[in-house]
Amino acid sequence: MDEVDGMAGNEDRGGVAELIALIKTSRIPIICICNDRNHQKIRSLANYCFDLRFYKPKVEQVKGAMMSIAFKEGLKVPPPAMHRIVEGANSDIRQILNHLAVWTAGTKTISYEQAGKEADTARKDMNIGIFDIPKLFFSSGEDTRKYTYADYNDLFFQDYGMTPFFIHENYPRSRPIRARGNELKSLVCMSNAADSLCVGDQVNAAIKMQNWALLPTQSHFSAIMPSFYMRGGLSGMTGFPQILGQNSKKNKCDGMLQDLLSHMVLHVSTDKRQLGMEYLPLLQRKLVSPLLDKESEGVPEVIETMNRYDLQREDWDSVMELSTFSTRPNPAANLSSRTKAAFTRLYNKDSHMNPYALESAATKKKRVKAVKTEDNDASTEDNPVSEGEGEEEDAMIKKPAAKTKKGTEKKPAAKKSASGKRPAKKSSR
């Protein structure tokens, strides 16, 4: 069963389950071949198979086998020429045999120059995985010893979006051969690689402004130069960039900073970055110190500070979270539950006049429902809303509570008939 990882779509629905059932009842061995061992469908199939993994053979291994075949076929191919052919085909045995059959159709001899020319012309392009790219950049073995600047540039463009992140994550784990075991020289090489990565990050910022012509420049500073200083080989597995795991947290903090700035914009003159670096540490102290020193008695002082900057109860939590770092623990963690409850209760009890509208959940649902309904849009165009009709949905207008008294409502009078007399009550038997 070849290409079992390609069972997808409606035509092959249930194919893996049927294959597993066949394996359970079969008395002869069934060989399942796949390319992507980590595919989701292969995980269930692998529980019922003996897992055999084949790795790409080395150039010397393929070269020896091809020289044996050439000798049996009467072909005169020198070993250096066969080495160039194997490298050009990227150790693809089937492609090497096809090329030998075509090139030796007229003559049984291939020179080194002819083999090099033909191998460069028929070079096979391969897609390299992102976890293998850093290994090739930092490797100093036979596979990359003859790599040119253009080869490293092509290696960067295998995945130019992710390669800088993997280079930045793994370059400290490489042992540079340029240092020759000297710790001071290793630090100098690491410093030079870090400087190059900083320049590459600035180039990347310019590329995000639609300057795509700078991609070769980013390849030079973000991958080629760091690997030049730190080339020597990675120890262990390729590390996954930790910065990618912090993107969601970064976006969350960025949104909280934007909300705080929009709420405090009438009382502060700063941008979002200065707000987080200069204002929030001091504001955190003003919002938590009275609660730590006076407990429940310091709640009015904290609420007064929040009203001065037009902050909500959720903004208090945002200030605490944005001002907490590994070297600066959150002081709100030392507050007692009784103090927190008193703070929340007193804040919700008071009324706060904020210069921005607060949309309630009911208003949001009405707005979403109105957008989804096309008939309401058409009727709105024909009958425009007059002033005052939308006051009941406006969050900035406070409406007085309706006063109702028992017994004041009058019952509607019974309708009179055409003769002016009230209709007689029907008797029920």
C-alpha positions as CSV (number, residue, x, y, z in Angstrom):
1,M,0.0,0.0,0.0
2,D,1.9,3.0,-1.3
3,E,1.2,6.6,-0.3
4,V,-1.0,5.8,2.6
5,D,-0.6,9.3,3.9
6,G,-2.5,10.6,0.8
7,M,-5.8,9.1,1.8
8,A,-7.9,12.2,1.9
9,G,-11.1,13.6,0.4
10,N,-14.5,12.0,-0.1
11,E,-13.2,9.3,-2.4
12,D,-10.8,7.9,0.3
13,R,-13.0,8.6,3.3
14,G,-12.6,5.7,5.8
15,G,-9.7,4.2,4.0
16,V,-7.3,4.2,7.0
17,A,-9.9,2.5,9.2
18,E,-10.6,-0.1,6.5
19,L,-6.8,-0.7,6.1
20,I,-6.5,-1.2,9.8
21,A,-9.3,-3.7,9.8
22,L,-7.6,-5.5,6.9
23,I,-4.3,-5.7,8.8
24,K,-6.0,-7.2,11.8
25,T,-7.5,-10.1,9.8
26,S,-4.7,-10.6,7.2
27,R,-2.4,-13.6,7.4
28,I,0.2,-12.2,5.0
29,P,2.3,-9.1,5.7
30,I,1.1,-5.7,4.4
31,I,3.7,-3.1,3.7
32,C,2.4,0.5,4.1
33,I,4.6,3.2,2.6
34,C,4.3,6.9,3.4
35,N,6.3,10.1,3.0
36,D,5.0,12.1,6.0
37,R,5.4,10.0,9.1
38,N,4.0,12.7,11.4
39,H,0.7,13.0,9.5
40,Q,-2.4,12.8,11.6
41,K,-3.8,9.8,9.8
42,I,-0.5,7.8,10.1
43,R,-0.6,8.1,13.9
44,S,-3.6,5.7,14.2
45,L,-2.2,3.4,11.5
46,A,1.3,3.3,13.2
47,N,-0.3,1.6,16.3
48,Y,-0.9,-1.6,14.1
49,C,2.4,-1.5,12.2
50,F,6.1,-2.2,12.8
51,D,7.7,1.2,12.3
52,L,10.7,1.2,9.9
53,R,12.2,4.5,9.0
54,F,14.5,5.1,6.1
55,Y,16.9,8.0,5.9
56,K,18.6,9.6,3.0
57,P,21.8,7.7,2.1
58,K,25.1,9.6,2.1
59,V,26.9,10.6,-1.1
60,E,29.7,8.0,-0.6
61,Q,27.2,5.2,-0.1
62,V,25.3,6.0,-3.3
63,K,28.6,6.6,-5.2
64,G,29.8,3.1,-4.3
65,A,26.6,1.4,-5.5
66,M,26.6,3.4,-8.7
67,M,30.3,2.6,-9.5
68,S,29.4,-1.1,-9.1
69,I,26.5,-0.8,-11.6
70,A,28.7,1.2,-14.0
71,F,31.4,-1.4,-13.9
72,K,28.9,-4.2,-14.6
73,E,27.4,-2.2,-17.5
74,G,30.8,-1.5,-19.1
75,L,30.7,2.2,-18.4
76,K,33.9,4.1,-17.8
77,V,33.1,6.8,-15.2
78,P,35.9,8.1,-13.0
79,P,35.0,8.3,-9.2
80,P,35.2,12.2,-9.1
81,A,32.8,12.4,-12.0
82,M,30.4,10.0,-10.3
83,H,30.7,12.1,-7.1
84,R,29.5,15.2,-9.1
85,I,26.6,13.2,-10.6
86,V,25.4,12.0,-7.2
87,E,25.6,15.5,-5.7
88,G,23.7,16.9,-8.7
89,A,20.9,14.4,-8.3
90,N,20.8,14.9,-4.5
91,S,21.4,11.2,-4.0
92,D,18.3,10.2,-6.0
93,I,19.3,6.7,-7.3
94,R,16.5,6.5,-9.9
95,Q,17.5,9.9,-11.4
96,I,21.2,8.9,-11.4
97,L,20.4,5.7,-13.4
98,N,18.3,7.6,-15.9
99,H,21.0,10.2,-16.4
100,L,23.7,7.5,-16.9
101,A,21.5,5.7,-19.4
102,V,21.0,8.9,-21.5
103,W,24.6,10.2,-21.2
104,T,26.1,6.8,-22.2
105,A,23.8,6.1,-25.1
106,G,26.4,7.1,-27.7
107,T,29.7,6.6,-25.8
108,K,30.6,4.4,-22.8
109,T,33.0,7.0,-21.3
110,I,32.2,10.1,-19.3
111,S,34.9,12.6,-18.4
112,Y,35.0,14.7,-15.2
113,E,34.3,17.9,-17.1
114,Q,31.3,16.4,-19.0
115,A,29.9,14.9,-15.7
116,G,30.2,18.2,-13.9
117,K,28.5,20.1,-16.8
118,E,25.7,17.6,-17.1
119,A,25.2,17.3,-13.4
120,D,24.9,21.1,-13.1
121,T,22.4,21.2,-15.9
122,A,20.2,18.4,-14.5
123,R,20.6,19.5,-10.8
124,K,17.6,18.4,-8.8
125,D,15.8,21.0,-6.7
126,M,14.7,19.8,-3.2
127,N,12.4,21.2,-0.6
128,I,14.3,21.2,2.7
129,G,12.4,21.2,6.0
130,I,12.7,24.2,8.3
131,F,14.3,22.1,11.0
132,D,17.0,21.0,8.7
133,I,17.9,24.5,7.4
134,P,19.7,25.6,10.6
135,K,21.7,22.4,10.6
136,L,23.0,23.0,7.0
137,F,23.8,26.7,7.9
138,F,25.9,25.8,10.9
139,S,27.3,22.5,9.6
140,S,31.0,22.2,8.7
141,G,30.8,18.6,7.2
142,E,31.2,17.3,3.7
143,D,27.6,18.2,2.7
144,T,28.2,21.9,3.1
145,R,32.0,22.2,2.6
146,K,31.6,23.1,-1.1
147,Y,28.6,25.4,-0.5
148,T,29.0,28.8,-2.2
149,Y,27.5,32.1,-1.2
150,A,24.7,31.5,-3.8
151,D,24.0,28.1,-2.3
152,Y,23.5,29.6,1.2
153,N,21.4,32.3,-0.3
154,D,19.2,29.7,-2.0
155,L,19.0,27.8,1.3
156,F,17.7,31.0,3.0
157,F,14.9,31.3,0.4
158,Q,13.7,27.8,1.1
159,D,11.6,29.6,3.8
160,Y,12.7,33.2,4.2
161,G,9.9,34.0,6.6
162,M,10.9,31.4,9.3
163,T,14.7,31.0,8.7
164,P,15.7,34.1,10.6
165,F,13.8,33.0,13.7
166,F,15.4,29.5,13.6
167,I,18.9,31.0,13.1
168,H,18.3,33.4,16.0
169,E,17.2,30.6,18.3
170,N,19.9,28.1,17.5
171,Y,23.1,30.2,16.9
172,P,24.1,30.2,20.6
173,R,24.1,26.4,20.6
174,S,26.7,26.1,17.9
175,R,30.4,25.6,18.6
176,P,32.3,27.8,16.1
177,I,35.4,26.1,14.6
178,R,36.9,29.6,14.1
179,A,37.4,29.8,17.9
180,R,39.3,26.5,18.1
181,G,38.0,25.8,21.6
182,N,39.0,29.3,23.0
183,E,36.1,30.6,25.1
184,L,37.0,34.2,24.6
185,K,37.1,33.8,20.8
186,S,33.7,31.9,21.0
187,L,32.2,34.9,22.8
188,V,33.6,37.3,20.1
189,C,32.1,35.1,17.4
190,M,28.8,35.1,19.2
191,S,28.9,38.9,19.6
192,N,29.5,39.4,15.9
193,A,26.6,37.0,15.0
194,A,24.3,38.9,17.4
195,D,25.3,42.3,15.8
196,S,24.5,40.8,12.3
197,L,21.2,39.6,13.5
198,C,20.3,43.0,14.9
199,V,21.0,44.6,11.5
200,G,18.9,41.8,9.8
201,D,16.0,42.7,12.2
202,Q,16.1,46.3,11.0
203,V,16.1,45.2,7.4
204,N,13.1,43.0,8.2
205,A,11.3,46.0,9.6
206,A,11.9,47.8,6.3
207,I,10.7,44.8,4.3
208,K,7.4,44.9,6.1
209,M,6.9,48.3,4.6
210,Q,6.7,46.6,1.2
211,N,10.4,46.9,0.4
212,W,10.7,43.4,-1.0
213,A,13.9,44.2,-2.8
214,L,15.8,44.0,0.5
215,L,15.2,40.2,0.9
216,P,18.7,39.4,-0.3
217,T,20.1,41.9,2.2
218,Q,18.2,40.2,5.0
219,S,19.5,36.8,3.8
220,H,23.1,38.2,4.2
221,F,22.6,39.7,7.7
222,S,20.0,37.3,9.2
223,A,21.4,33.9,8.1
224,I,24.7,33.9,6.1
225,M,26.8,36.1,8.3
226,P,25.7,34.6,11.7
227,S,26.3,31.1,10.3
228,F,29.7,32.3,9.0
229,Y,30.8,33.3,12.5
230,M,29.2,30.4,14.3
231,R,29.7,27.5,11.9
232,G,30.7,24.3,13.6
233,G,27.7,22.2,14.1
234,L,24.6,22.2,16.3
235,S,24.6,20.0,19.4
236,G,21.3,18.1,19.8
237,M,18.0,18.8,18.1
238,T,17.1,22.0,16.3
239,G,15.3,24.3,18.8
240,F,11.9,25.9,18.0
241,P,11.9,29.7,18.2
242,Q,10.5,30.7,21.6
243,I,9.5,34.1,20.3
244,L,6.7,32.5,18.2
245,G,5.2,31.0,21.4
246,Q,5.0,34.5,22.9
247,N,3.1,36.1,20.0
248,S,-0.3,35.6,21.5
249,K,0.8,37.1,24.8
250,K,2.4,40.1,23.0
251,N,-0.8,40.7,21.0
252,K,-2.9,40.5,24.2
253,C,-0.7,43.0,26.0
254,D,-0.7,45.3,23.0
255,G,-4.5,45.3,23.1
256,M,-4.6,46.1,26.8
257,L,-2.1,49.0,26.3
258,Q,-4.3,50.4,23.5
259,D,-7.4,50.2,25.7
260,L,-5.6,52.0,28.6
261,L,-4.3,54.7,26.3
262,S,-7.8,55.3,24.8
263,H,-9.3,55.6,28.3
264,M,-6.5,57.9,29.7
265,V,-6.0,60.0,26.6
266,L,-7.6,63.1,28.2
267,H,-5.2,63.1,31.2
268,V,-1.9,61.9,29.7
269,S,0.3,63.1,26.8
270,T,2.2,60.1,25.7
271,D,2.1,57.2,23.2
272,K,1.5,53.6,23.9
273,R,5.2,52.7,24.4
274,Q,5.9,55.4,26.9
275,L,2.6,54.6,28.7
276,G,3.8,51.1,29.4
277,M,7.4,52.0,30.3
278,E,6.9,55.2,32.3
279,Y,3.3,55.6,33.5
280,L,2.2,52.1,34.4
281,P,4.9,51.4,37.0
282,L,4.0,54.5,39.0
283,L,0.3,54.0,38.4
284,Q,0.5,50.5,39.7
285,R,2.0,51.8,42.9
286,K,-0.8,54.3,43.3
287,L,-3.5,51.7,42.7
288,V,-2.2,48.9,45.0
289,S,-0.2,50.6,47.8
290,P,-3.3,52.0,49.7
291,L,-4.9,48.5,49.6
292,L,-1.7,46.9,51.0
293,D,-1.2,49.5,53.7
294,K,-4.8,50.3,54.8
295,E,-6.7,47.2,53.3
296,S,-10.4,48.1,53.1
297,E,-9.9,51.6,54.3
298,G,-7.7,52.4,51.3
299,V,-10.4,51.5,48.7
300,P,-11.9,55.0,48.4
301,E,-8.4,56.4,47.6
302,V,-7.8,53.8,44.9
303,I,-11.2,54.5,43.3
304,E,-10.5,58.3,43.4
305,T,-7.3,57.7,41.5
306,M,-9.1,55.5,38.9
307,N,-11.8,58.2,38.4
308,R,-9.1,60.8,37.9
309,Y,-7.8,58.8,34.9
310,D,-11.2,57.5,33.8
311,L,-10.2,53.8,34.4
312,Q,-12.6,50.9,34.8
313,R,-12.4,47.9,37.0
314,E,-11.0,45.8,34.2
315,D,-8.3,48.5,33.7
316,W,-7.1,47.9,37.2
317,D,-6.3,44.3,36.4
318,S,-4.6,45.3,33.1
319,V,-2.3,47.7,35.0
320,M,-1.3,45.0,37.4
321,E,-0.6,42.5,34.6
322,L,1.3,44.9,32.3
323,S,3.6,46.0,35.2
324,T,4.5,42.5,36.3
325,F,7.8,40.9,35.1
326,S,10.0,38.0,36.2
327,T,12.1,40.4,38.3
328,R,9.1,42.5,39.5
329,P,6.4,40.3,41.0
330,N,2.8,41.3,41.1
331,P,2.0,43.2,44.4
332,A,-1.7,42.5,44.0
333,A,-1.0,38.8,44.8
334,N,-0.5,39.9,48.4
335,L,-3.9,41.4,48.7
336,S,-6.4,39.5,50.8
337,S,-9.6,38.2,49.3
338,R,-11.6,40.4,51.7
339,T,-9.9,43.5,50.4
340,K,-10.4,42.6,46.8
341,A,-14.1,41.9,47.4
342,A,-14.5,45.3,49.2
343,F,-12.8,47.0,46.3
344,T,-15.0,45.4,43.7
345,R,-18.2,46.0,45.7
346,L,-17.6,49.6,46.3
347,Y,-16.5,50.3,42.7
348,N,-19.7,48.7,41.3
349,K,-21.8,50.6,43.9
350,D,-20.6,54.1,42.8
351,S,-21.5,55.7,39.5
352,H,-18.5,56.7,37.3
353,M,-18.8,59.4,34.6
354,N,-16.5,58.3,31.8
355,P,-15.9,60.3,28.6
356,Y,-16.3,57.2,26.4
357,A,-19.3,55.0,25.7
358,L,-19.6,51.5,27.3
359,E,-21.5,49.1,25.2
360,S,-23.4,46.5,27.1
361,A,-23.9,42.9,26.0
362,A,-27.5,43.5,25.1
363,T,-26.7,46.5,22.9
364,K,-24.0,44.4,21.0
365,K,-26.5,41.6,20.4
366,K,-29.0,44.1,19.0
367,R,-26.4,45.6,16.8
368,V,-25.3,42.2,15.4
369,K,-28.9,41.2,14.8
370,A,-29.5,44.4,12.9
371,V,-26.5,43.9,10.7
372,K,-27.5,40.4,9.8
373,T,-31.1,41.3,8.9
374,E,-31.4,42.7,5.4
375,D,-35.0,43.6,5.7
376,N,-34.4,46.0,8.5
377,D,-31.7,47.8,6.4
378,A,-34.2,48.3,3.6
379,S,-36.9,49.6,5.8
380,T,-34.5,52.0,7.5
381,E,-33.7,53.5,4.1
382,D,-37.4,54.1,3.3
383,N,-38.3,55.3,6.8
384,P,-35.4,57.3,8.4
385,V,-35.2,57.2,12.2
386,S,-36.2,60.5,13.8
387,E,-34.4,62.2,16.6
388,G,-35.0,60.6,19.9
389,E,-35.9,57.1,18.7
390,G,-32.5,55.7,19.4
391,E,-32.1,57.2,22.9
392,E,-33.0,53.9,24.6
393,E,-30.0,52.2,23.0
394,D,-27.6,55.1,23.6
395,A,-25.0,54.2,26.4
396,M,-24.2,57.8,27.1
397,I,-27.8,58.8,28.0
398,K,-29.1,57.9,31.5
399,K,-32.8,57.1,31.5
400,P,-34.8,57.6,34.7
401,A,-36.5,54.6,36.1
402,A,-40.2,54.3,35.3
403,K,-42.4,54.9,38.3
404,T,-45.5,52.7,38.5
405,K,-48.2,52.7,41.1
406,K,-50.6,50.0,41.8
407,G,-54.2,50.7,41.1
408,T,-53.5,53.8,38.9
409,E,-53.8,51.9,35.6
410,K,-57.3,52.2,34.2
411,K,-59.0,49.4,32.4
412,P,-59.8,50.1,28.8
413,A,-63.5,50.9,28.2
414,A,-65.6,48.5,26.4
415,K,-66.3,49.3,22.8
416,K,-69.8,50.6,22.0
417,S,-71.9,49.2,19.3
418,A,-73.1,51.2,16.3
419,S,-76.3,52.0,18.1
420,G,-74.4,53.6,21.0
421,K,-75.3,50.9,23.5
422,R,-72.8,48.6,25.2
423,P,-73.0,45.1,24.0
424,A,-74.8,42.7,26.2
425,K,-72.9,40.1,28.1
426,K,-73.4,36.6,26.7
427,S,-74.8,34.1,29.2
428,S,-73.2,30.8,29.5
429,R,-75.1,27.8,30.4
